[in-house]
Each structure stands twice: as structure tokens, then as C-alpha cells.
């Protein structure tokens, strides 16, 4: 099947506002002063469906609306007829628990947790900065645990830079809170399988040679057809932090292994990219990146739109509902108002 590329305009939910959405011609915004980051620095063809115009449709998943009336400002693009039904569902988000609770009206992480409960996924992926500001154990217990903690037993977390700020030591509170959930083999990086999928959680705070060697061995041992990986710092981002090259060697390893999907956080917005290689060149055999840093933390602005960026939303809180089959995947961004804010193409595994 020939792949057709669409302009970001084709995926737009409605007229953008400076804080909600930008298109591929958006001017660069003035970058605010940010606190210093304390992070360590260290072939097959895919087929996918193109959104097609369709009538109004509505579907419910655990009480969450996943389709909206076509043409409404909140409507997501309709999917091609015959797209794969999900073999299993996962939920993903990063940048989650500010130091607030449900008693605070503007606290968002209890609202995103309510979506997870309604969707009832097979498991949950978190892409770092699970707890703010310094990810101390007492803060995990006081805030994260009151919301997303309900899914702790089926959560597969990855650490972010805020997990390294704990005065008790880097990742101390994170490790104490999640325990073997986050350290199944004593490392802050690990992998697991679900059906025909292999999932890899990496620690982008310290992508050193030891972790890279582990990844090479893990990919070599993998027998699953489809591969997804996730970590905190995105290689590509149109947000305030922008592109972080720390994971470029990892991206190359994953593409050589024919991986399908990378999920990230760090920038507090939603963004999806067309398949691309580690150098940011469009590549039908490349990896799809999904940036989902809208789990509850204060939103960031879109700063400089990156090549291959297909959709960007900020000032939107929610979770990504990932639909996996034995041969492909797709996802929806579900907002805390229960409406679907975006829907990806349906991708086939390599």
C-alpha cells in the first residue's frame, strides 16, 4: 500500500489558539526562562490507514467517549474502515502528579487517573516525572498514590529527571515506592512481553554504555514481532525542552531491530510524529514517536515545530489509550472531559 502524507491541517480538531494547538507553520514562541535540568548527560515496509471522512459515530470504552461528532471542534479524524480491533489495551502518560490532591479543584492528576479507571487497560505505562517536585517517597505516598497509585500493580513505569532530584539520592523515592514494579531485575530499565508485543522501559537519565549493551542483548533475544520502547526525554519535540539527542543511539538500535513505537514525556504537551529515523528524516520504515506529557503537570508551550510532527496539543490533560493487535497498533488521546482529542493512523508492525 502506498503511504500518503498529510499536512497537519488534515488532523486539526478546530481552529487553534496560542495555548491549545499549532500547525506546521507556527512561528517560534518566546522561550521562557526555565530552571536548570539536572539530568546526567551521557527492513520491512509498514502500512497504515489514512483518516477518511465519515458520518458521526460514537463509541464508549468503560464510559469514556472515544469518538465525537464529525466536524465538531473536539472531533478527532475518522479511521479507515476495517482498521484492526484491539487485541489488548494499554494506557500511557508522563509528567503526572503535581503536589496536590482531588480536594484542589485545579488538580489534574486525579482526573487523569479517573480516565485510567474507566478505560481499565491491561496495563499502564508512565514515561517519567511520575511525582513532582523532587519525587520523595513521602510525596509519592501523599499525592501519586492517591490517584495513579490505584493502578500500581499493573503499572510499568520509567523514571524522569524529577525522580533524580530526591535529596535521599537519585531515584530513591521512585525505587522505594514502585519497588520490583520498576526494578524487576534490579535495574531502572527492563522489558516485558504482552501477546505479540515486546515492551522496553529505559532510563534516559543515564543512557550509558551498560544500559545500551543491555538493550542490544534484549533486542537480540526478543522473539516478538512488534516492539515498543519508552523513556522520559524525547529525541524529537516541538515543546519548550525541544529535541534531546541523548537517546539518538538508542533510536538507531531500535530501528535496526525494526521497532514500531517510541513513547516519551518531559515536555508537557501531546505530540505525534510520522515515522522517521534517528536523524529526523521521514522514513516509512522508521519509528513512530508519541509524546504524551499531559498526565497532570502544568502545560508547556509549543516552541518550534519539528519536521514530521503531525499533531500538537497543549493545555490539554488526559491519557493515551493504546490499542494493540498481533500485527499493529493505534491510539486515541482522551481528555479529562471524556472527549477524544486526537486519533492516530492505524499502523502495521514491520
C-alpha positions, -999 to 999 in steps of 0.1 A, spaced: 0 0 0 13 34 -9 17 57 21 1 91 17 14 120 38 -10 146 52 -4 181 63 -10 188 100 -41 208 89 -58 175 80 -56 164 116 -67 196 132 -95 195 158 -106 230 151 -92 265 150 -60 266 170 -54 290 198 -19 300 210 -22 277 240 -41 248 225 -27 238 191 -3 249 165 2 239 129 33 233 108 38 270 101 35 282 136 61 309 145 86 302 172 73 314 206 94 333 230 111 308 252 105 313 290 133 311 315 135 275 328 151 260 358 183 242 351 180 205 343 199 182 365 198 152 342 230 132 336 243 135 300 260 108 289 137 -36 67 102 -43 61 75 -19 49 48 -5 72 13 1 61 -11 25 77 -46 38 72 -53 74 63 -82 91 82 -112 93 59 -143 115 62 -172 97 77 -205 104 95 -210 110 131 -201 80 152 -199 73 189 -181 45 208 -177 40 245 -148 23 264 -155 20 301 -177 51 299 -151 72 281 -162 87 247 -137 77 221 -155 92 191 -171 126 186 -195 140 160 -176 147 128 -170 183 122 -172 194 159 -143 213 173 -135 184 196 -138 158 169 -109 135 160 -103 123 125 -123 92 115 -104 59 109 -103 39 78 -129 12 76 -115 -22 85 -89 -9 110 -78 -36 134 -97 -41 166 -76 -40 197 -61 -73 210 -53 -56 243 -54 -20 255 -28 0 275 -29 35 289 2 58 287 11 92 301 41 111 315 45 141 338 18 132 362 14 141 399 18 177 409 18 182 447 -20 185 450 -50 162 456 -86 158 445 -97 184 471 -79 210 450 -102 220 421 -74 227 397 -55 194 405 -54 174 373 -37 140 381 -68 127 400 -88 135 368 -64 116 345 -64 87 370 -102 86 367 -98 81 329 -74 51 336 -100 36 359 -128 40 333 -107 25 304 -95 -4 326 -64 -12 305 -44 -44 306 -15 -23 320 -3 13 324 29 29 310 43 60 326 70 80 308 88 97 338 83 126 362 57 104 379 59 126 410 68 163 415 89 182 425 116 161 440 99 127 438 104 120 475 88 88 489 66 109 512 53 128 482 47 96 462 25 85 491 8 118 496 0 126 460 7 100 433 -6 71 454 -40 88 460 -47 88 422 -25 67 399 -15 46 428 -47 26 423 -30 10 393 4 5 408 2 -33 405 -2 -31 367 20 -1 361 53 -3 342 70 30 350 100 47 336 119 74 356 122 111 346 145 138 356 124 148 387 130 113 401 167 122 402 161 153 424 153 133 456 176 146 484 178 110 497 195 100 464 187 98 427 156 76 422 155 68 459 118 77 464 109 62 430 126 29 438 111 28 473 76 35 461 75 12 430 98 -15 442 100 -45 419 74 -30 397 101 -5 384 131 -27 392 120 -62 382 156 -73 378 173 -48 400 178 -22 373 159 10 364 154 -3 329 137 -35 319 115 -52 293 83 -73 293 60 -91 268 23 -90 262 9 -112 234 29 -105 202 45 -73 216 78 -66 234 79 -35 256 111 -19 267 114 7 295 146 28 295 161 52 320 171 83 299 187 99 329 217 76 324 218 61 289 253 49 295 272 20 278 259 -5 303 223 3 296 230 4 258 247 -30 259 217 -44 279 194 -30 252 214 -47 224 212 -80 242 175 -76 250 166 -68 213 187 -98 201 168 -121 224 134 -108 215 111 -132 196 80 -110 193 70 -94 160 62 -59 174 84 -37 196 76 -6 216 100 14 238 95 42 262 116 67 283 114 102 295 134 126 274 122 128 237 146 127 208 121 149 190 98 176 205 83 208 194 79 219 231 99 241 255 126 215 261 129 206 225 149 178 210 172 158 233 199 139 214 208 117 244 186 89 230 198 90 194 220 59 197 191 41 213 168 51 185 192 37 159 194 4 178 156 2 179 152 10 142 178 -16 133 156 -41 153 125 -29 134 108 -14 164 75 3 158 68 28 185 86 51 210 67 69 238 81 99 257 73 127 282 93 156 296 76 183 275 42 189 289 21 186 258 8 160 233 25 154 200 27 126 174 52 122 146 52 104 113 77 76 111 113 89 110 148 78 115 172 89 142 183 119 122 148 132 119 143 122 83 109 109 72 112 72 67 84 47 61 105 21 78 112 44 107 98 47 142 66 65 153 71 88 182 43 96 206 50 124 232 24 123 260 35 146 288 -1 156 297 -7 134 327 -13 162 352 17 186 352 14 223 342 13 226 304 42 239 283 40 259 251 48 248 216 81 265 208 94 253 174 75 228 153 98 199 143 99 181 109 75 152 107 53 165 135 17 157 126 -3 169 156 4 190 186 -19 199 215 -11 218 247 -33 230 276 -49 195 273 -48 170 302 -56 133 295 -42 99 288 -34 80 256 -54 48 251 -32 25 231 -48 -3 210 -25 -32 202 -31 -62 179 -7 -90 170 2 -71 138 -3 -34 145 -14 -5 168 -32 27 170 -42 51 198 -66 78 209 -59 108 232 -87 110 257 -91 143 275 -103 147 311 -136 159 297 -141 124 283 -137 135 247 -113 121 221 -89 149 212 -69 131 186 -67 97 169 -37 82 153 -35 64 120 -37 26 122 -1 13 119 12 -22 109 42 -37 125 73 -41 104 
